[in-house]
């Protein structure tokens, strides 16, 4: 009996230490990223009102995807742009009257040069294009997440876009040994020489969202990370609404650096900023 109690005590002790170590690691991850917006010194309500007066237009690439849909909803709700153009491979349908003035440009991403006109005349561009290796294969993934994105950025620059916003990924690095992170990092780097007046890169962690399409690995990650995110909200995941709110808020804030990278914690903090 004493032996059993001793073993049980050691087991509990082991798990207590393990939990403490995991908590320490997550705390380190949570606080290791450089936070651009440690405090919201900007009045977003005033900035929104000023922005509307500028009569700017924007385009969204990937509006049929999860991030693109949420981003479009946020932009429409805030009524920031005089013209919103969706650029994609198919026409999207909307029931809400708030979407009735959207302009939609259907393009063939394999022949984007033939659709250069779709990218002309926009002040701000948002790129949420993306697929997965599981869905498109390695070559297809590279074609979408690198080639389509880069060509779109080139056409946007030629068309007069001054602020290009790119949804990338936490850990993006062109030198990474993982294909996903390598491609994300490579396209980030390849867009920079286009020399936009302002180039904003967003690197969110695992997106907390119920996707319509099946992504088993992401589904499993969400189930595991859900409880963790309540204690460490930016260590390994982020709500998709935080990402889109941050993208819009960042558009309103006067540029600091010409090229800016917002890591997961900075996105989360900016996404919490109040005011429309």
C-alpha positions in Angstrom: 0.0 0.0 0.0 2.8 2.3 0.9 4.6 1.4 -2.3 1.4 2.3 -4.3 1.1 5.6 -2.5 4.7 6.4 -3.2 4.4 5.6 -6.9 1.2 7.7 -7.1 2.9 10.6 -5.4 5.9 10.4 -7.8 3.5 10.4 -10.7 1.6 13.4 -9.5 4.9 15.1 -8.9 6.1 14.4 -12.4 2.9 15.8 -13.9 3.1 18.8 -11.7 6.6 19.5 -12.9 5.6 18.8 -16.6 2.7 21.3 -16.4 5.0 23.9 -14.8 7.5 23.5 -17.6 4.9 23.7 -20.3 3.4 26.8 -18.7 6.9 28.3 -18.6 7.5 27.6 -22.2 4.1 29.0 -23.3 4.8 32.1 -21.2 8.1 32.5 -22.9 6.5 32.2 -26.4 3.8 34.5 -25.4 6.2 37.3 -24.5 9.1 36.6 -26.8 7.7 38.4 -29.9 8.4 42.1 -30.4 5.2 44.0 -30.0 4.9 47.0 -32.2 1.7 48.3 -30.6 2.3 47.8 -26.8 -0.3 50.6 -26.3 -2.9 51.9 -28.6 -1.8 55.6 -28.7 -4.1 56.2 -31.7 -7.7 57.1 -31.6 -9.1 54.7 -34.2 -12.5 56.4 -34.3 -10.9 59.7 -35.3 -8.5 57.9 -37.8 -11.5 56.2 -39.4 -13.4 59.4 -39.9 -10.3 61.0 -41.4 -9.6 58.0 -43.6 -13.2 58.1 -45.0 -12.6 61.6 -46.2 -9.8 60.5 -48.4 -12.1 58.6 -50.7 -9.8 55.7 -51.1 -10.4 52.3 -52.8 -9.1 48.9 -52.1 -9.0 45.3 -53.4 -9.1 42.0 -51.7 -7.5 38.8 -53.0 -8.8 35.6 -51.5 -12.2 36.9 -50.3 -13.7 33.4 -50.6 -11.3 32.1 -48.0 -11.8 32.3 -44.2 -9.6 35.3 -43.6 -10.7 37.1 -46.7 -14.4 36.7 -45.8 -13.8 38.1 -42.3 -11.7 40.9 -43.7 -14.4 41.8 -46.2 -17.0 41.8 -43.4 -14.9 44.1 -41.3 -14.2 46.5 -44.1 -17.8 46.7 -45.2 -19.0 47.2 -41.6 -16.6 50.1 -41.1 -17.4 51.8 -44.4 -13.9 53.0 -44.9 -13.5 52.8 -48.6 -15.4 54.4 -51.4 -14.8 51.4 -53.6 -14.1 47.8 -52.7 -13.0 45.3 -55.4 -12.8 41.6 -55.0 -10.4 39.8 -57.3 -10.8 36.1 -57.5 -11.3 33.1 -59.7 -15.1 33.0 -59.4 -18.0 35.3 -58.7 -19.2 35.4 -55.1 -22.8 35.8 -54.0 -24.0 37.9 -51.1 -27.5 38.2 -49.6 -26.8 41.2 -47.4 -27.6 44.6 -49.1 -24.4 46.0 -47.5 -22.5 44.1 -50.2 -24.5 45.3 -53.2 -21.9 47.9 -54.3 -19.0 45.6 -54.3 -17.1 45.3 -57.6 -16.0 41.8 -58.6 -13.2 41.0 -61.0 -13.1 37.3 -62.1 -9.6 36.4 -63.2 -7.6 33.4 -64.4 -4.6 33.3 -62.0 -2.6 31.3 -64.6 -2.9 34.3 -67.0 -2.9 37.2 -64.6 -1.1 39.5 -67.1 -4.3 39.4 -69.2 -6.2 40.9 -66.2 -3.9 43.8 -65.3 -6.8 46.2 -65.5 -8.4 44.5 -62.5 -5.5 45.7 -60.4 -5.5 49.3 -61.5 -6.7 52.3 -59.5 -6.6 50.9 -56.0 -4.9 52.7 -53.1 -4.8 49.7 -50.7 -4.5 46.0 -51.4 -5.1 43.0 -49.1 -3.8 39.6 -50.1 -5.3 36.6 -48.3 -4.6 34.1 -51.0 -3.5 30.7 -49.8 -4.0 26.9 -50.1 -2.3 23.9 -48.5 0.1 21.2 -49.7 -2.6 18.6 -48.8 -5.2 20.2 -51.0 -3.1 21.3 -54.0 0.1 19.2 -53.8 3.6 20.7 -53.3 3.7 22.3 -56.8 0.2 23.6 -56.5 0.9 25.1 -53.1 4.0 26.9 -54.4 2.1 28.2 -57.4 -0.7 29.7 -55.3 1.1 30.9 -52.2 4.1 32.2 -54.1 3.6 32.7 -57.8 0.0 34.0 -57.7 0.7 36.2 -54.8 3.9 37.7 -56.2 2.3 38.3 -59.7 -0.7 40.0 -58.0 1.6 42.2 -56.0 3.5 43.2 -59.2 0.3 44.1 -61.0 -1.0 46.0 -57.9 2.2 48.0 -57.8 2.0 48.8 -61.5 -1.6 49.7 -61.1 -0.9 52.4 -58.5 -1.4 50.6 -55.2 0.5 52.3 -52.4 -0.1 50.1 -49.4 0.1 46.3 -49.9 -1.0 44.1 -47.0 0.1 40.4 -47.0 -1.3 37.7 -44.8 1.7 35.4 -44.1 2.3 33.0 -41.3 4.0 32.8 -37.9 7.5 31.4 -38.4 7.7 32.4 -42.1 11.4 32.1 -43.2 12.8 31.6 -46.7 15.5 29.5 -45.2 13.2 27.2 -43.3 13.4 23.5 -43.8 9.6 23.3 -43.9 8.0 23.9 -47.2 5.1 25.9 -45.9 7.2 28.4 -43.9 9.8 28.6 -46.6 7.3 29.5 -49.3 5.7 32.1 -47.0 9.1 33.6 -46.2 10.2 33.6 -49.8 7.2 35.5 -51.1 7.5 38.0 -48.3 11.1 38.7 -49.4 10.2 38.7 -53.2 7.5 41.3 -52.8 9.8 43.7 -50.8 11.8 44.9 -53.8 8.6 46.0 -55.6 9.0 49.1 -53.3 5.5 49.8 -52.3 5.1 53.0 -50.3 4.0 50.8 -47.5 4.2 47.1 -47.2 2.6 45.4 -44.2 3.2 41.7 -43.4 1.0 39.9 -40.9 2.3 36.6 -39.4 -0.6 35.0 -37.4 -0.2 31.7 -35.6 -2.8 28.9 -36.0 -6.1 30.6 -36.9 -9.0 29.8 -34.5 -11.8 29.4 -37.0 -14.3 26.8 -38.0 -13.4 26.3 -41.6 -15.9 25.2 -44.2 -13.2 23.2 -46.0 -11.7 20.2 -44.2 -8.3 20.6 -42.8 -7.8 17.8 -40.3 -4.5 18.9 -38.9 -5.9 22.4 -38.2 -9.0 21.0 -36.7 -7.0 18.9 -34.3 -4.8 21.8 -33.5 -7.8 24.0 -32.7 -9.2 21.4 -30.3 -5.8 21.1 -28.5 -5.1 24.8 -28.6 -8.5 26.0 -27.6 -8.0 25.5 -23.8 -4.4 26.8 -24.0 -5.5 30.0 -25.8 -7.7 31.0 -22.8 -4.6 31.3 -20.7 -2.0 32.1 -23.3 -3.9 33.8 -26.1 -1.0 34.5 -28.5 1.4 31.7 -27.7 0.3 29.3 -30.4 -3.0 30.6 -31.9 -5.1 33.6 -32.6 -8.8 34.2 -33.3 -9.3 35.0 -37.0 -11.4 38.1 -36.1 -8.3 39.5 -34.3 -6.3 39.2 -37.5 -8.8 41.0 -39.7 -9.5 43.7 -37.2 -5.7 44.3 -36.9 -5.3 44.5 -40.7 -8.0 47.2 -41.0 -6.8 49.1 -37.9 -3.2 49.0 -39.2 -4.4 50.5 -42.5 -5.7 53.5 -40.6 -2.6 54.1 -38.5 0.0 56.4 -40.1 3.0 54.4 -41.4 6.0 54.0 -39.3 8.5 51.9 -41.2 8.1 51.4 -44.9 8.2 47.6 -44.5 6.5 46.4 -41.3 6.2 42.9 -39.9 3.4 42.3 -37.4 4.0 39.1 -35.4 1.2 37.2 -33.7 1.2 39.1 -30.4 1.3 42.5 -32.2 -1.6 41.4 -34.4 -3.6 40.3 -31.3 -2.9 43.5 -29.4 -3.8 45.7 -32.4 -6.9 43.6 -33.0 -8.2 44.4 -29.5 -8.1 48.2 -30.2 -11.5 49.7 -29.9 -13.2 52.2 -32.1 -14.8 52.3 -35.5 
